[in-house]
């Protein structure tokens, strides 16, 4: 097995180009994931749902990570990186094609379609995150994954703006409109259009990756043996700890994003139309994008664990401000959380990979399994919102407690040396 020092001194040929190709995938799934935010507001009005019922759109998406992430680790080990990525994109396209059936079968079809798309995104993440981490020197893996995640945030910034323009206009959202069969049908056609266009976008990305598969295969690390089971990750305390941290982080981030459109539109905050409030959500995700570019620079000088701790503390403080205030103060505080969310996912991911004693594909599979937190914590926040008379400020207690827990992970990681510093990485190569 190649030592870490040798690997850093002689990176695989073509890793820079492969890194560029793979980074397009981060943009693609970021764009897709962020469409859920305006979709929540859309289905809530179209199907006349309460907050808890509308949050099922988020749960249908993120529960796929719990179902598909661990099998995805086995698929990655068997198929390798490029074929796994192409399979993931094909699944995502098929999910988009299911959405138009909602014209006849209603809201449950949208939930099924979101689940299928997210299964593809899950495989994409299981493959792409460790691939980016290893396409270059190990000591700069935090920087590389944070940079790729910045382009993921570019997708999440554009998605809500475009999605709100398509999903939250006309039909039941026209001025003075009421929910009738005609207005509901017009709004459902807008949802169909959005997802069919998204399927076309995924198909274009698949064609791009297919054309670049030789470059990716030439520069990609060797995957773990096909016989490696994801269960091996449970033998590593750090893999389990990292999975819990991802669970909490994604749950907190998605809770804030899922609440944001209705929160900003509420009378006690900005009292804006839903379309306008939905477009403002782009500022939340845009903050994450800016923060990831800034984080790429800061990680050159500040240890990843300590920078993560700083961000979790500030994000928690902003949530506290939201729970205790209203108006523009609460709005600006909520939107600013995205800036401090920025480095959390890639940093938690790479800190865990460095410290896990399990093979990388098994660890990656378990970490992506943790994304199921995005299916569970938003439901808790939705329940709190409904119990609070649809006042959303108290629901921000859910991410507040999450960021407090993440501070514990960050400090523990900062105080624990990575395995490569002493015994070499356990990548399963």
N, C-alpha and C positions, 0 to 999 in steps of 0.2 A: 504494500500500500504506500502511496506517495505521501511523504511527510508534509505538514502544513507549510513549512518554510520553503520546500521545493516547489509546492504548488503555487505559492505566492510569487516565487522568482520566475517561474515559467508558466504563465497562464496559457490555456489552450488557444490555438490559433483560431481567429475568427470570432472570439467571444464578444467583441464590441459590436459587430454587425448582428450577431444572434441576439444580443441584449436589446438592440433597437427593434428587431422583429417582435420579440416577446413582449416588449413594453406596450405595443399596440393592443395586446390582449387586456392589459390593465385598464386602458381607456374604455374598451368595449364593455367589460362587465361593470365598470363604474357607471357608465351611461345607463345600462339596463337597470341596475339596482336602484338608481336615484329616481327612476320613473315611478317607483312605488309611492313616493311622497305625494305628488299630485293625484295619483290614482286613488289613494285613500279618500281624499276629498271628493273625487269624482264618484266613486261607487257609493259613498255615504249618501250623496244626494240622489243619484240615479235610482238606487235600490232602497232608499229611505231607511238607512241603518243607524244604529247608535254607535258610539265610539268603539265599544268592545267588538261589535260585529265588523265594523270597518277595519279594525286592526287585524282581522283574520287575513287580509291581503298580505300584511307583513309576515304573519306566522306561516302562511302557505309557502312563501318564498324561503324563509330562513329555516323552516323545519326540514327542508330538503338537505341542508347541510348535515343534519343529524342522521338522515337516512342514507345519503349518498357518499359522504366523505370517507368513511372507512373502506367501503368497497372500492372507492376511487383510488385509494393507495395501492390496492392489489392490481387494479387496471393499469396504473402507472408503471408498476414493477413489471407487468407482463408486456405491455405495448410500447413502453418508452415514451419520451416526451412528445415528439411531433405527432405521432399517431393518436396519443391520448388527447392532445389539444384539438386535433381535427374531429375526433369523436365527440368531444365536448361541444364544439360549435355546431355540429349536426343536430345534437339533442336540443340545443337552444333554438335553432331554426324550427324544429318540429313543434316545440312548445308555442312559439309565436303563431303558428298556423292553427292552433286549437282555439285561440281567442274568439274568432268570429262566430263560433258556435254559441256564444253567450246571447246572441240575438234570439235564440230559441229556448235555451236551457238556463239562462240567467246567471246569477252571481257565482254559483258553484263551478261553472265552467272556467271562469276567470281564475278562481283559486287553483283548479287543476292545472291550467296553463302556466300559471306562475310557478307552481311546484316543479313542473317539467323543465321549464327554462332554468330554474335555480339548480336542478340536478346537473345540468350541463355546466353552469357557472362553478359549481362545486368541484367538478373534475378539473376544470380550467385552473382553479386556484390551487388545488393539490399539486398540479403539475408546474404551474408558472412560478409560484412563490419560491420553492427550493431551487428551481432552475435559475432564476435571476440571482439568488443568493450565491450560487456557485459559478456563475459566469464571470470569473475574475478572481482577484486575490481575496482570500478569506477575511483578512483584516478590514476590508472595505465593504463587506457584505451589508452592514447596516445602511451605509450610504447608498449602495446600489438599489436595495429594495425600497428605501425611502424615496429615491428618485423615480422609480417605476410607479410607486404608489402616488406620486405627485401627478402623473398622467392619469392614474385612476381617478384622482380628484378632479382633473380637468373634465373627465366624462361625467362625474357626479355634479359638477357645476353647470354644465350645458344641459344635462338631462332635465332638471326641474323647470328650467326656463322654457325649453321647447315643449316639454310635457304639459306644463300649465297652459301654454298657448293653444295646444291641441285639445287637451282633455277638459279644460275648465272654461271653455267658451261655447256659445251656442247651445241649442237644446235646452236642458233644464237650467243652464247657467245664464241664459239670455235675460236681459233686464225685464223684470216682471213676470218671468216664466213660472209655470207651475209644473209639477210632475204629471204628465199624461202619457199615453201610449206613444203619441207622436214625438213629444220632446224627449222621452226616454230613448226611443229608437234613434233619434238624431245623435244623442250623446253616446249611445252604444256604438254607432258607426264611427264616431271619433276615436273611441277606444280601439276598435278594430283597425282603423287606419294606422294608429300609433304603433301597434304591435306588428302589423304586417310590414311596415317600414323598418321596424327594428329587426325583423327576420331577414329582410333584404340586406341590412347592414351587416348582420352576422355572417351571411353568405359571402359577402365581399371580403370580410376579414378572413374567413376560411380559405378563400381563393388565394389571398395574399400569403397566408401561412403555408399553404400547400406549395406555392411557388418557391418558398424559402426553406422548405423542409430539409434540404441537403445541408444548408449552412447551419441550421439549428442542430441537426444530428451530429455534424462534424465537431461542433464546439461544445455540445452538451456533455455533462458528466454522465458516467455510467450509472444507470438506475440500480436500485437494490435488487437482489435476486428475486425471481418470480415467487419463490417459495416463502419469502419473508411475510409474516403475518402482521397486520396492524396491531394485534394484541401485544406484540413485543413492546410497543410504546408505553403500555401500562406498567411495565417493569421499571420505568424511569420516573422518579419523583418529579424531575423538572419537566418532563413531557406532560405529566398530569397537571402540574402547577400552571404551565403555560396554557394548557387547554382551558383551565378554569379562568385564567386571565383574559383569554380571547372571548370566552363566553360572556364575561362581565363587560368587557370593552364594547363588543359589537352590540350587545343588548342596550348599553347606555347610548351609544352613538345612534343606533336605529330608533330608539325611543325618542330622542330629541328631534331627529329628522322627520319621523312619522307624525309627531305632534305639531311641527312647526307651522304648516299651512293654516290649520285651524286655529292655532295659538295666535299667530299674527293677525288673523282676520277677526278675532274676537273683540267685542266691544270694550273690554277692559284693557286691551293692549293697543293695537293700532286701528282697529275698526275699519279694515280695508276689505274690498271685494275679494273673493276667493282666488280669482285669476291673478290679481296683483299680489296678494299675499303669497301665492304659490311661486311666483317669479322671484320674490324676495328670498325664498329658500335657497336660491342659487348662491346667495351671499354666505350662507352657512357652509355649503360645500366648497365655495370659492375660498373661504378662509382655510379650509383643510388643504386645498391645493397650494396656496401661498405658504402655509406653514410647512408643507413638505419640502418645498424648494428651499426655504430658510433652514429647515432641519437638515437637509443634505449638507449645507455649509457648516452648521453648528456641530454636527456629529464628527467633523474633522478635529474638533478641539475639546468637546465635552463628552465624557463617557456616556454611552447610551443609557445605562440604567439611571444615572442621575438626571439626565435631560428628561427622561420619561417621568421621573418622580416630580419634577417641576411642573410638567404639563398636566399631570393628574391632579395636583393640588390646585392649580389655577382653574381647571375645568370644573372641579367640585365647588370652588368658591363662586363661580359664575352661576352654577345651578342654584346655589343658596340665595344669590341675589334675585333670581327669577321667582323663587318661592315666596320671597318677602316683599316684592315690589310689583308694580304694574306699569302700564303705559310704555313710553319709549325706553325707559330704563330697563324694564324687563325684556323688551324686544331686542335691544342692543346686546344685552347680556346673553340671551339665548343664541343669537346669531354668532356671537364671538366664541362660543364653545367650539365651533368647528376649527378655529385656528389652533386650539390646543389639543384637539383630537388628532391633529395631523400626523404626528410621528408614532402614535400609539400602536397601531396594528403592525406595521413593519418592524418596529423595535421590539415589541413583545415576541413576534415571530422569530426574529434572528437571535435574540437573547436566549430563547428556549432552544433553538437548534444548536447553539453553541454549548449549551449545558446538558442537553439530553444525552443519555447513554444508549438510546435506541437508534436503529437505522433511520436515515433521513426521510424515506418515503413513509415509514410508519409514524414518525413524529409529525410529519407534515399532515398526514391523514387525521391524526388525533387533534392537531391544532385547528384544522379546518372544521372538524366536527364541533369544536367549541363555538363556531359561528351560529350554531342553533340558538345561542342566547338572543339573537335578533328575533327569534320566533316567540320567546317566552316573556322577556321583560317588557316589551311594548304592550302585551296583553294586560300585564299588571298595571301599567300606566293608564291604559284605557279604562280599566275597571275603576281606578281611583278617580279619573276624570268624570265618569258617569255618576259615581257616588258623590262627587263634589258639585253636582248641578251643572255639569259640563264646563266648569271653570278649570282651566288646564294647568294653572300654576302649581297646585299641589302635586301633580303628576311628575314634576321635575325632581321630586324627592327620590324617585327610582334611579335616575342616572347619578344623582348626588351621592347616594350610598355606594353605587358602583365605582365611582372615581376614588372614593375613600379606600375601597378594597384594592384597587389597582395601585394605589400608592404603596401598599404593603408589598405587592409583587415587585415593584420597581426598586424599592430599597433592598429587598432580598437579592435581586439580580445584581444590583450594583456592588453588593458586598460578597458576591460569589464569583470566583474566577471561572472563565470558560474552560471547558475540558481541553481545548486545543492548546491552552497555555501550559498544560502539564503532560497530558497523556495522548494528545492528538484527537482530532474530531472523530466522532462515530457516525460516519456517513453511509456505512454499509457497502462501500466500494470494494 
